[in-house]
């Protein structure tokens, strides 16, 4: 059908709103003159626009008052279609969108997962280990340096897990419904709801989300997704127990434990040093929900288990080629219409993707920096969380740089990432005496990060508003109340790393032990200058009393 392009352009706005607004653009058509309008230009709230059956524009009302006001519609069970206005504007042809444009590419994408995914089947280990516990998973993560995804089928759910040979310390409310989640958190609890077609978020209440989720698929209209509901301080968070092996390798958990136990800050810490709450997210998705390719904030690793439903992942490893392609993709003006997979150099085997399906009761460990898209084939409820690890320092810092380059808003970044990077170095410098070679390599990667930040904030040169803003942000994020003067700390840290490297040159040891008194090295520290001796943790140490070193 050919359309009159004049009536299909909003007459109330001077510019195409898609070029100036990041919000979703909604339209409404006058039933008298057939003219289309942006609801934003009419100052018409979305809920009010959705309730109108026949819209009568102001121009028609002035010309013929007898037609009366717009007519409200009764609630209908018929599915509403979303118009593809890009096609309408460019081709003059009216089309309807039923699903995200990349789902077909996603489902047809073929991968060879061999060597790129670890699937742990406890039955393969029974002869040697009898059961698969957190200690064995930790050993596997240490051996692989958390470089590839790990899947543990049927690892969650007591009866199922024990039958399959798992003995992991974790707790998740298997089979929990959206209605039950709403009862725990409250109907008025705020939640960000993503429109799958636009990948933009609206702010809803959990009660409204429950009502939408429980509708028949034919009555839902738009496909929507909840991805950012953090539940740590809720009734749901109280019944979720993060896998122990995740807690053990979560470097933020270890740093905070050390900071509080060493009384580097008071137990009632101020907001500027509050522990990030990112380890317990509840994700709720309806059938055909799709999340386009993304990196988890701060290059965090992820644990992920399905309480109900199923998910499919398409992931690309964080090679230099893939990360550069991702940064270029994020900066494209047509990013939403561009299939990221087309930007991957698949001639190189190491760049190629991995595709996996996760089912109810499965546990997925997703490493740092893997670029992934997620498709939901059936209504699903998921619990997952993010964490930083010492295995992934290099990748985490690369993702941080990508976030800076692509101007990711602060609210979508890992909370207090910059502070935490400095605290990790400080905690390690003050606490660790026995370190593995891998530990030293990880800590050494923080040094240029510190040096570059100090160089930037000490430089007189500025190149525009963004540079000044970045300078200010870095200055405010330095935890000087704990580390003291940043330059003094960095000088001492550099000397410490050099000493560790010198000790590393001795071939007779697998760990590096550095006996040095650093009590006077850092000025203006908030803790007592008396240094306490700490016991070392050997590779075979077990039990809750053992202290974990970076």
C-alpha positions as CSV (number, residue, x, y, z in Angstrom):
1,X,0.0,0.0,0.0
2,X,1.4,3.4,-1.0
3,X,1.1,6.1,1.7
4,X,0.8,9.8,1.4
5,X,4.1,10.8,3.1
6,X,2.7,14.2,4.1
7,X,0.1,12.7,6.5
8,X,2.7,10.2,7.8
9,X,5.0,13.0,9.1
10,X,4.1,14.7,12.3
11,X,3.1,18.3,11.5
12,X,3.8,19.6,15.1
13,X,7.5,19.1,15.2
14,X,10.3,20.8,13.2
15,X,12.7,18.0,13.4
16,X,12.5,14.2,13.3
17,X,12.4,13.3,17.0
18,X,14.4,10.1,16.4
19,X,17.5,12.4,15.8
20,X,17.1,14.3,19.1
21,X,15.4,12.0,21.6
22,X,16.6,8.7,23.1
23,X,13.1,7.8,24.3
24,X,10.8,5.5,22.4
25,X,8.7,7.4,19.8
26,X,4.9,6.7,19.8
27,X,2.4,7.7,17.2
28,X,-1.3,8.2,16.9
29,X,-3.5,8.7,13.9
30,X,-6.5,11.0,13.5
31,X,-9.5,8.9,12.3
32,X,-11.0,11.9,10.5
33,X,-8.2,13.2,8.4
34,X,-5.8,10.3,8.7
35,X,-2.9,12.5,9.8
36,X,-0.3,10.9,12.1
37,X,1.1,12.7,15.2
38,X,3.8,12.0,17.7
39,X,2.2,11.5,21.1
40,X,5.1,13.4,22.6
41,X,4.3,16.5,20.4
42,X,0.7,16.2,21.6
43,X,1.8,16.0,25.3
44,X,-0.3,12.9,25.4
45,X,0.8,10.4,28.1
46,X,1.4,6.8,26.8
47,X,-1.3,5.3,29.1
48,X,-3.9,7.9,27.8
49,X,-2.9,7.3,24.2
50,X,-3.3,3.6,24.6
51,X,-6.8,4.0,25.9
52,X,-8.0,5.9,22.7
53,X,-10.0,3.9,20.1
54,X,-10.7,6.8,17.6
55,X,-8.5,9.9,17.9
56,X,-9.9,13.2,16.7
57,X,-7.2,15.8,16.2
58,X,-7.6,19.5,17.2
59,X,-7.6,20.7,13.6
60,X,-10.6,18.5,12.7
61,X,-12.4,19.4,15.9
62,X,-12.1,23.1,15.0
63,X,-13.3,22.5,11.5
64,X,-16.2,20.3,12.6
65,X,-17.1,20.4,16.3
66,X,-20.0,18.0,15.8
67,X,-17.6,15.0,15.4
68,X,-17.0,15.2,19.2
69,X,-14.0,14.3,21.2
70,X,-11.8,11.2,20.8
71,X,-13.5,7.9,21.6
72,X,-12.1,5.7,24.3
73,X,-11.8,1.9,23.6
74,X,-12.9,-1.0,25.6
75,X,-10.2,-3.5,26.7
76,X,-9.5,-5.9,23.8
77,X,-8.0,-9.3,23.8
78,X,-6.6,-8.8,20.3
79,X,-2.9,-8.4,20.0
80,X,-1.8,-4.9,19.0
81,X,0.8,-4.6,16.3
82,X,3.7,-2.2,16.3
83,X,4.2,-0.3,13.1
84,X,7.7,-0.3,11.5
85,X,7.8,3.5,11.0
86,X,11.3,3.4,9.5
87,X,9.9,1.4,6.6
88,X,6.9,3.7,6.5
89,X,9.1,6.8,6.1
90,X,11.7,5.3,3.8
91,X,9.5,3.1,1.6
92,X,6.0,4.5,2.0
93,X,4.9,0.9,2.9
94,X,3.0,0.1,6.1
95,X,4.6,-2.9,7.9
96,X,4.0,-4.4,11.3
97,X,6.8,-5.6,13.7
98,X,6.1,-8.9,15.6
99,X,9.5,-9.5,17.0
100,X,13.0,-8.0,17.3
101,X,14.6,-7.8,13.9
102,X,17.7,-9.8,14.9
103,X,16.0,-12.9,16.3
104,X,16.0,-14.8,13.0
105,X,19.7,-14.1,12.6
106,X,20.3,-15.2,16.2
107,X,18.4,-18.5,15.8
108,X,20.0,-19.4,12.5
109,X,23.6,-18.6,13.6
110,X,25.7,-21.7,13.8
111,X,28.7,-22.2,16.0
112,X,31.3,-24.9,16.8
113,X,31.5,-24.9,20.6
114,X,34.4,-27.4,20.7
115,X,37.1,-26.2,23.1
116,X,35.2,-23.0,23.9
117,X,32.8,-24.2,26.5
118,X,33.3,-26.4,29.6
119,X,30.3,-28.5,30.5
120,X,30.8,-30.1,33.9
121,X,29.2,-33.5,34.2
122,X,29.7,-34.8,37.7
123,X,29.4,-38.4,36.5
124,X,32.7,-38.0,34.7
125,X,34.4,-37.3,38.1
126,X,32.7,-39.8,40.4
127,X,35.5,-42.4,40.2
128,X,38.0,-39.8,41.6
129,X,36.0,-37.2,43.5
130,X,32.6,-38.9,44.2
131,X,30.8,-35.5,44.1
132,X,31.5,-32.1,42.5
133,X,31.8,-29.4,45.2
134,X,32.8,-25.8,45.4
135,X,36.5,-26.6,45.9
136,X,36.7,-28.6,42.7
137,X,34.9,-25.8,40.7
138,X,37.3,-23.3,42.2
139,X,40.3,-25.5,41.1
140,X,38.8,-25.6,37.6
141,X,38.3,-21.9,37.4
142,X,41.9,-21.3,38.6
143,X,43.2,-23.8,36.1
144,X,41.4,-22.1,33.2
145,X,41.8,-18.6,34.6
146,X,38.0,-18.2,34.0
147,X,38.7,-17.8,30.3
148,X,35.7,-19.8,28.9
149,X,32.1,-20.3,29.9
150,X,31.3,-23.1,32.3
151,X,27.9,-24.9,32.3
152,X,26.8,-27.1,35.2
153,X,23.6,-28.8,34.0
154,X,21.0,-29.5,36.7
155,X,23.2,-28.1,39.5
156,X,20.5,-26.1,41.2
157,X,17.7,-27.7,43.2
158,X,18.6,-30.0,46.1
159,X,17.0,-33.3,45.0
160,X,18.1,-32.9,41.4
161,X,21.6,-31.6,42.2
162,X,22.4,-34.4,44.6
163,X,21.1,-37.0,42.2
164,X,23.3,-35.6,39.5
165,X,26.4,-35.6,41.8
166,X,26.7,-32.0,42.9
167,X,27.4,-30.7,46.4
168,X,27.6,-27.0,45.9
169,X,26.9,-24.5,48.7
170,X,24.1,-22.4,47.1
171,X,20.4,-21.7,47.5
172,X,17.9,-20.6,44.9
173,X,14.0,-20.6,45.0
174,X,13.5,-23.0,42.1
175,X,10.3,-22.6,40.2
176,X,9.4,-19.2,41.8
177,X,6.8,-17.2,39.9
178,X,6.6,-13.5,39.1
179,X,3.5,-13.3,41.3
180,X,5.5,-14.8,44.3
181,X,8.3,-12.4,43.6
182,X,5.9,-9.5,43.6
183,X,4.5,-10.6,46.9
184,X,8.0,-10.6,48.4
185,X,9.1,-7.2,47.1
186,X,5.7,-5.4,47.1
187,X,3.5,-4.2,44.3
188,X,4.9,-0.7,44.4
189,X,8.5,-1.7,44.1
190,X,10.0,0.2,41.1
191,X,11.4,-1.8,38.2
192,X,13.0,-0.9,34.9
193,X,11.2,-2.6,32.0
194,X,12.9,-2.9,28.6
195,X,10.9,-2.6,25.3
196,X,12.6,-5.4,23.3
197,X,12.1,-3.7,20.0
198,X,13.7,-0.4,20.9
199,X,16.0,-1.7,23.7
200,X,14.9,1.3,25.8
201,X,13.7,1.2,29.4
202,X,10.5,2.5,31.0
203,X,9.9,2.7,34.8
204,X,7.1,0.5,36.0
205,X,5.9,-0.9,39.3
206,X,6.4,-4.6,40.0
207,X,2.6,-4.9,40.3
208,X,2.2,-3.6,36.8
209,X,4.9,-5.9,35.5
210,X,3.2,-8.9,37.2
211,X,-0.1,-8.1,35.5
212,X,1.7,-7.8,32.1
213,X,3.7,-11.0,32.6
214,X,0.6,-13.0,33.6
215,X,-1.3,-12.0,30.5
216,X,-1.7,-14.5,27.6
217,X,1.0,-13.9,25.0
218,X,-1.7,-12.7,22.5
219,X,-2.8,-9.9,24.9
220,X,0.7,-8.5,25.8
221,X,1.2,-6.3,22.8
222,X,4.9,-5.3,23.0
223,X,7.5,-7.8,24.1
224,X,9.2,-6.7,27.3
225,X,12.0,-7.7,29.6
226,X,13.3,-7.0,33.1
227,X,17.0,-7.2,33.4
228,X,18.2,-4.8,36.2
229,X,16.1,-5.7,39.3
230,X,18.8,-6.0,42.1
231,X,17.2,-7.8,45.1
232,X,20.0,-8.0,47.7
233,X,18.1,-5.9,50.3
234,X,14.8,-7.6,49.8
235,X,12.9,-10.7,50.9
236,X,13.9,-12.4,47.8
237,X,17.6,-11.6,48.4
238,X,17.3,-13.2,51.8
239,X,16.5,-16.6,50.4
240,X,19.1,-16.4,47.6
241,X,22.5,-17.8,48.5
242,X,25.2,-17.1,46.0
243,X,27.4,-20.1,45.1
244,X,30.3,-20.4,47.5
245,X,32.9,-20.7,44.7
246,X,31.6,-17.3,43.4
247,X,31.9,-15.7,46.8
248,X,35.5,-17.0,47.1
249,X,36.7,-15.6,43.8
250,X,34.7,-12.3,44.1
251,X,37.6,-9.9,44.8
252,X,35.2,-7.1,45.9
253,X,33.9,-9.5,48.6
254,X,37.4,-10.2,49.8
255,X,38.5,-6.5,49.7
256,X,35.4,-5.4,51.7
257,X,35.9,-8.2,54.2
258,X,39.6,-7.1,54.7
259,X,38.7,-3.4,54.9
260,X,36.1,-3.9,57.6
261,X,38.1,-6.5,59.6
262,X,41.2,-4.3,59.5
263,X,39.1,-1.3,60.5
264,X,40.5,0.7,57.6
265,X,37.0,2.3,57.7
266,X,34.2,2.1,60.2
267,X,31.7,-0.7,59.9
268,X,29.0,2.0,59.2
269,X,30.8,3.1,56.0
270,X,29.8,6.3,54.2
271,X,28.1,6.1,50.9
272,X,31.2,6.9,49.0
273,X,32.7,3.5,49.9
274,X,29.5,1.5,50.1
275,X,29.9,-2.1,48.8
276,X,28.3,-2.3,45.3
277,X,25.1,-4.3,45.3
278,X,25.4,-6.2,42.0
279,X,25.4,-9.9,43.1
280,X,21.7,-10.7,43.2
281,X,19.6,-9.8,40.1
282,X,16.2,-11.1,39.3
283,X,15.6,-11.3,35.5
284,X,12.1,-11.8,34.2
285,X,11.4,-12.2,30.5
286,X,8.5,-13.2,28.3
287,X,8.6,-15.4,25.3
288,X,10.6,-13.9,22.4
289,X,12.4,-11.3,24.6
290,X,15.8,-10.5,23.1
291,X,18.7,-8.5,24.5
292,X,21.1,-7.3,21.9
293,X,24.8,-7.8,22.2
294,X,26.4,-6.2,25.2
295,X,29.2,-6.4,27.7
296,X,28.4,-6.8,31.4
297,X,29.4,-3.6,33.2
298,X,33.0,-3.2,34.3
299,X,33.9,-6.4,32.5
300,X,32.3,-8.4,35.4
301,X,32.0,-12.1,35.3
302,X,28.5,-13.5,35.8
303,X,26.8,-16.5,37.5
304,X,23.4,-17.3,36.1
305,X,20.7,-19.9,37.0
306,X,17.2,-20.4,35.6
307,X,14.4,-20.7,38.1
308,X,11.8,-21.2,35.4
309,X,12.0,-21.4,31.6
310,X,14.9,-21.4,29.2
311,X,17.5,-19.0,27.7
312,X,19.8,-19.1,24.6
313,X,23.2,-17.3,24.5
314,X,25.3,-16.3,21.5
315,X,28.7,-15.1,22.7
316,X,32.0,-13.9,21.3
317,X,35.2,-14.1,23.3
318,X,37.1,-10.9,24.3
319,X,39.8,-11.0,21.7
320,X,41.4,-7.7,20.7
321,X,39.6,-8.0,17.3
322,X,36.2,-8.6,18.8
323,X,36.5,-5.9,21.4
324,X,37.5,-3.3,18.8
325,X,34.6,-4.5,16.6
326,X,32.3,-4.1,19.6
327,X,33.5,-0.5,20.3
328,X,33.0,0.4,16.6
329,X,29.5,-1.2,16.6
330,X,28.5,0.8,19.7
331,X,29.5,4.1,18.0
332,X,27.5,3.4,14.8
333,X,24.5,5.6,14.2
334,X,22.7,2.5,12.9
335,X,23.7,0.3,15.8
336,X,20.2,-1.0,16.4
337,X,19.8,-2.1,12.8
338,X,23.2,-3.7,12.5
339,X,23.8,-7.4,13.3
340,X,26.9,-7.4,15.4
341,X,27.9,-10.9,14.1
342,X,28.6,-9.3,10.7
343,X,31.4,-7.2,12.2
344,X,33.3,-10.2,13.5
345,X,36.4,-11.4,11.6
346,X,35.4,-15.1,11.5
347,X,38.5,-16.0,9.4
348,X,40.3,-16.2,12.7
349,X,39.1,-19.2,14.8
350,X,39.8,-17.4,18.1
351,X,37.2,-14.7,17.2
352,X,34.4,-17.1,16.4
353,X,31.3,-17.3,18.6
354,X,29.7,-19.8,21.0
355,X,26.0,-20.7,21.2
356,X,24.5,-22.4,24.2
357,X,21.1,-23.2,25.6
358,X,20.5,-23.0,29.4
359,X,17.5,-24.8,31.0
360,X,15.8,-24.7,34.4
361,X,18.2,-25.8,37.2
362,X,21.3,-25.2,35.1
363,X,24.1,-23.0,36.4
364,X,26.2,-20.9,34.0
365,X,29.5,-19.1,34.8
366,X,30.1,-16.4,32.1
367,X,33.7,-15.0,32.0
368,X,34.7,-11.4,31.8
369,X,34.4,-9.5,28.6
370,X,32.4,-12.1,26.5
371,X,30.2,-10.1,24.2
372,X,26.8,-11.7,24.2
373,X,23.2,-11.5,23.1
374,X,20.3,-13.4,24.8
375,X,17.1,-14.8,23.4
376,X,14.2,-16.1,25.5
377,X,12.2,-18.9,23.7
378,X,9.7,-19.3,26.6
379,X,8.6,-17.2,29.6
380,X,11.5,-17.3,32.1
381,X,12.6,-16.2,35.5
382,X,16.4,-16.0,36.3
383,X,18.6,-15.2,39.2
384,X,22.1,-14.0,38.4
385,X,24.9,-11.7,39.6
386,X,28.0,-9.9,38.7
387,X,31.5,-10.0,40.3
388,X,35.0,-8.9,39.6
389,X,37.9,-11.4,39.9
390,X,41.6,-11.3,40.0
391,X,41.8,-13.7,37.0
392,X,40.3,-11.1,34.8
393,X,42.0,-7.8,35.7
394,X,43.3,-7.1,32.2
395,X,39.9,-7.7,30.5
396,X,38.0,-5.7,33.2
397,X,40.2,-2.7,32.5
398,X,39.8,-3.1,28.8
399,X,36.0,-3.0,29.2
400,X,36.3,0.0,31.4
401,X,38.2,1.8,28.6
402,X,35.5,0.8,26.1
403,X,32.8,2.2,28.4
404,X,34.7,5.5,28.5
405,X,35.2,5.6,24.8
406,X,31.5,4.8,24.0
407,X,30.3,7.3,26.8
408,X,28.3,4.7,28.7
409,X,26.2,6.7,31.3
410,X,27.4,6.3,34.9
411,X,24.2,4.6,36.0
412,X,24.9,1.7,33.6
413,X,28.5,1.2,34.9
414,X,29.7,-1.0,37.7
415,X,29.2,1.1,40.9
416,X,32.4,2.8,42.1
417,X,34.5,0.8,39.7
418,X,37.4,3.3,39.9
419,X,37.5,3.4,43.7
420,X,37.4,-0.4,43.8
421,X,40.4,-0.8,41.4
422,X,42.5,1.4,43.7
423,X,41.3,-0.4,46.8
424,X,42.2,-3.8,45.3
425,X,45.8,-2.6,44.8
426,X,45.9,-1.0,48.3
427,X,44.5,-4.1,50.0
428,X,46.9,-6.4,48.2
429,X,49.9,-4.1,48.9
430,X,49.0,-4.0,52.6
431,X,47.9,-7.5,53.2
432,X,49.6,-10.1,50.9
433,X,52.9,-11.7,51.5
434,X,52.5,-15.0,49.6
435,X,51.4,-14.6,46.0
436,X,51.3,-16.8,43.0
437,X,52.9,-15.8,39.8
438,X,49.4,-15.3,38.4
439,X,48.5,-13.0,41.3
440,X,51.5,-10.8,40.6
441,X,50.7,-10.6,36.9
442,X,47.2,-9.5,37.8
443,X,48.3,-6.8,40.3
444,X,51.0,-5.6,37.9
445,X,48.3,-4.7,35.3
446,X,46.8,-2.2,37.8
447,X,50.0,-0.1,37.8
448,X,49.6,1.5,34.3
449,X,45.9,2.1,35.1
450,X,47.0,4.1,38.2
451,X,49.8,5.9,36.4
452,X,47.5,6.9,33.5
453,X,44.9,8.3,35.9
454,X,47.4,10.3,37.8
455,X,48.9,11.7,34.6
456,X,45.5,12.8,33.5
457,X,44.5,14.6,36.6
458,X,47.9,16.2,37.1
459,X,48.0,17.4,33.5
460,X,47.2,21.1,32.8
461,X,46.1,20.3,29.3
462,X,42.3,19.9,28.7
463,X,40.6,19.1,25.5
464,X,37.0,20.2,26.0
465,X,34.2,19.6,28.4
466,X,34.4,15.8,28.4
467,X,38.1,15.8,29.4
468,X,37.3,18.2,32.3
469,X,34.4,16.1,33.4
470,X,36.6,12.9,33.3
471,X,39.3,14.7,35.3
472,X,36.8,15.7,38.0
473,X,35.2,12.2,38.1
474,X,38.6,10.5,38.6
475,X,39.6,13.0,41.4
476,X,36.4,12.4,43.2
477,X,36.7,8.7,42.9
478,X,40.1,8.3,44.4
479,X,39.7,6.8,47.9
480,X,42.3,9.1,49.5
481,X,40.8,8.6,53.0
482,X,42.1,5.0,52.8
483,X,45.1,5.0,50.4
484,X,46.5,8.4,51.5
485,X,48.2,10.6,48.9
486,X,47.7,8.9,45.5
487,X,51.2,9.7,44.1
488,X,52.9,8.3,47.2
489,X,50.9,5.2,47.1
490,X,51.6,4.6,43.4
491,X,55.3,5.1,43.9
492,X,55.3,2.6,46.7
493,X,53.1,0.2,44.7
494,X,55.5,0.4,41.8
495,X,58.5,-0.4,44.0
496,X,56.5,-3.3,45.6
497,X,55.6,-4.8,42.2
498,X,59.3,-4.5,41.1
499,X,60.4,-6.4,44.2
500,X,57.8,-9.1,43.5
501,X,59.0,-9.4,40.0
502,X,62.6,-9.8,41.2
503,X,61.4,-12.5,43.6
504,X,59.5,-14.1,40.7
505,X,62.8,-14.7,38.9
506,X,63.8,-17.3,41.4
507,X,62.7,-20.6,39.8
508,X,62.5,-22.7,42.9
509,X,59.2,-21.4,44.2
510,X,55.6,-21.5,42.8
511,X,54.6,-18.7,45.2
512,X,56.3,-15.4,45.9
513,X,57.0,-14.5,49.5
514,X,58.1,-11.0,50.2
515,X,59.0,-10.1,53.7
516,X,59.0,-6.3,53.9
517,X,57.8,-3.8,56.5
518,X,55.6,-1.3,54.7
519,X,54.1,0.4,57.8
520,X,55.7,3.8,57.1
521,X,55.5,3.6,53.3
522,X,52.2,5.3,52.9
523,X,51.4,8.7,54.4
524,X,48.2,9.8,56.0
525,X,46.7,6.3,56.4
526,X,43.5,6.1,58.4
527,X,44.5,2.9,60.2
528,X,47.0,2.3,62.9
529,X,50.6,2.2,61.7
530,X,51.3,-1.0,63.6
531,X,51.4,-3.8,61.0
532,X,49.8,-7.1,62.0
533,X,51.3,-10.4,60.7
534,X,48.9,-12.5,58.7
535,X,49.0,-16.3,58.1
536,X,49.4,-17.5,54.5
537,X,47.0,-19.7,52.6
538,X,48.4,-22.7,51.0
539,X,46.9,-24.4,47.9
540,X,45.4,-27.1,50.1
541,X,43.9,-24.9,52.8
542,X,40.2,-25.5,53.5
543,X,37.6,-24.3,56.0
544,X,36.0,-21.1,57.0
545,X,38.9,-19.9,59.1
546,X,41.3,-19.8,56.2
547,X,42.2,-16.3,55.0
548,X,42.0,-15.8,51.2
549,X,44.8,-13.9,49.6
550,X,44.6,-12.0,46.4
